[in-house]
Amino acid sequence: MGNNTLDSSNRSAAIYSFMDMVAKEAEEYAAEHTTPMSALLEEIETYTMTKTAFPGMLTGRVEGRFLQTIVRLSGSRHIVDIGTFTGYSALAMAEVMPADGEITTIEHNAEHAGIARGFFARTHCGSKITLLAGEAIDILKTLPDAKTDLVFIDADKQNYRNYYEEAMRILQPGGLILADNALWYGRIFDPKDDDSLAMAAFNELVKADNRAEKLFLTIRDGIYLIRKR
């Protein structure tokens, strides 16, 4: 009779291998069972996956639909999008906002900003979007207190704490923050590098913040959904 027991290291490896497989299959299954995005958003996805250096930064169908659902349910009309990249998240939200809705999206990379502007110019929804190029923290500090309905954070991880504090300032009571990459590829569980340490610290900051109600979601790479009291 064979020995079916695993030592701790092998057991751990087996669990992670299994979870990696399930996560990949679950992601594919979720995308297949989610309503496709608009033709332009699908084009942005294809462009980002094939012609940019960091395709993993793409929001994608599942998270894009989630953002749209949150915008619809919350009735958000004034949104700040921190980290434009190729424009997917900003355009996804703009598509479901009312005609008088406004999105301010912030991008520090000039090349990415140019790509996003090109896509925004191809749709009437682009008129709802104002792209501000520069350092996000500096731009956020110019925005007024308590005038924003929703903030989506998907930018440099070491500034998440700073973005969060500015988001809390500019949000009206009852406003929402969605912080992407809250799981940070699982590295938050044993953080070693600066980005992983920053994300782990950010999550603990939000958890302890009595100014907010929060829900940690395991959609894709994790979304921390936060409501300002």
N, C-alpha and C positions, 0 to 999 in steps of 0.2 A: 504494500500500500504506500503510495507516495506521500511526501510531506507537503501538505497544503498551506502550512503557515508561512507568513512573510515576516522578515525582520522589519523594523520600523522604517528604515530607509527605503526598502523595496515597496513597502505598503504605501508610503507617502508618494513615491514615484508613480505607482499604479493609480492612485487616486487622482493625481494631477493629470496623468495621461488620459484617464477616462473623462475628466471634466473638460479638458481641452477639446476632446472629440465631441462631447455633448454640446458644448458651447458653440462650436462651429456649426453643427447640425441645427441647433436651435436658432442661430442667427439666420441661416439660410431658410429655415422653415418659416420664421417670423416674416422675413422679407417676401416670401412667396404668398403669404396669407395677409399681406397688407396692400391696400389700394395703391396702385402706382402713382407716382407724382406726375406733374405736368410734363409735357414734352421738353420744355426748356430746362427744367430741373433734371430730367433724365440726361439731357445733353451735357449739363454741367457735371453730373456724376461721371459720365463717360470721359469727358475732357480731363477731369481731376484725376481719375484712376489711370489714365494713359499718358498724360502730358505734364504732370507736376512731380516734383521730387518727393512730396510727402502725401501720397494719396490717403494714408490712414487718418489724415486730419479731416477728411470729408464727413459731413453730418450723415448723409445717406437717407434711404427711403424710410426705414423704421423710425429713426429719430426725427426725421423731417415731418412725418405724419404726426408724431407725438407733439412736436412743437406747434403744428397747425391746430391740433385738438385743444391744446392748452390755450392758445390765443383765442380760439372760437369760444371756449367755455368761459374764459375770464373776461371776454369783451375788451381786451387790451387795445388801446388806440395809440398809446405812446410807448414805444419799445426802444431799448438800447441793446445793441448786439455787439459784444466785445470780442473781436476776432472775426473779421469778415472772411478771410481766406479767399476762395473763389466765388463767394457770394451765395452759396447754397442756403444757409440758414436764414439769412436776411430775406432772400426772395421767397423762400417757403412761407415765412410768416407774413410777408407783404401780400401774398396771394389771397390770404383769407381774412385780411383786415378790411374794415369798411373804407370807403373812398376817402374819408378824411383822416385815416390812420397815418401815422408817421413812424418811421424807423430811422434811428441814428445808428449806423454801423461804423465801427472803428477798426482800422487796419494800419499797422506800422510798416508793413512790407510793401514797397512801392510797386513791385511787379504783381503781387497778388491783388493790390488795389486796382491796378489797370485791368487785370483780367475780369474782376468783378464788375467794374464799371461797364465793360463791354457787354456783359450779359444783361445787366440792368437796363441798358439802353435799348434792348430788343423787346421789351414788354412794357405795356402801360402800367404795370405794377411797379416798375422802376421809379415812377414819379413819387411814390410814397417813401422812397429810400434816399437818405442823405449819407454819403460815405465821407467820413472824416479821416484823413491820412495823418498819422503821427503816433506818438506814444499814448497809449490808452489812459494811463493814470493822469496824465496832464490834461487830456481832453475831458475826462470825467469830472475833473475838478472845476471845469467851466460850466457844468450843467446845473440847473437850479434845483433847490431842495424840493422834495415831495411832489414832483410833477410827472413822474414816470410810472407806468403801469407794470412793466415787465422788463427784466434784464436777463439776457442770456450770456453767460460767461463761457468762452471757449478760446482761451488765449494762453500766453506764457504762464506756466504753472507756478513759478515762484512769486508771481504777483497776485495770485488768487485772493490772498488775505486782503491785500490793498483794494482790489476790485470789489470784493465783498463789502468792505466798509463804505466805499463810495456808493455802491449800489443801494445799501441800506439808507444812505443819506438822500439819494435822489428819488427813491421809491415813495409813493404815497402809502398811507396805511392800507393794508390789505393787498399791496403789490407783491409780485412774485419774482423770485430769482431762480433761474435754472442754471446750475453749474455742471458743465460737461466734464467727462473724464474723471469722475469722482472715485472710480475704482483704479484708475491709472494702470491698466493692464495687470492688476493684481499686485502690483509692487507696493501698494500701501500697507500690505500685511507684514512686510519685512523690509521697510524702506532703507535704502543704502545711498542712492544718489540724491543730489540736491532737489530735483523735481519731485521724486517720490517722497522725500521728507517734507517738502512743502505741501504736497497734496494730503498727506496723512495729517499734518498739523492743521490744514484748512478744515478738514472734516471734523476734527476734534473741536476747533473753534466754533463751527456752526452748531455742533451737537450741544455745546455748553451755552449758547447764546439765547438768553431768555427773551430777547426782542423778537424772536421768530418761532414759528411752527415749522417743522421740517419733516420731509419724507425722503428716505434714501432709496432710490430706485435702481435696479440692476439691469436697466435697459442698456444694451450695448456695453460701453465702457463705464457705465454708471452715471446717473444724473441725480444730483442733489436738488430736490424741489423744496424751495424755501418760501414761506409766506411771512411777510412783515406784519407783526401784530398791529 
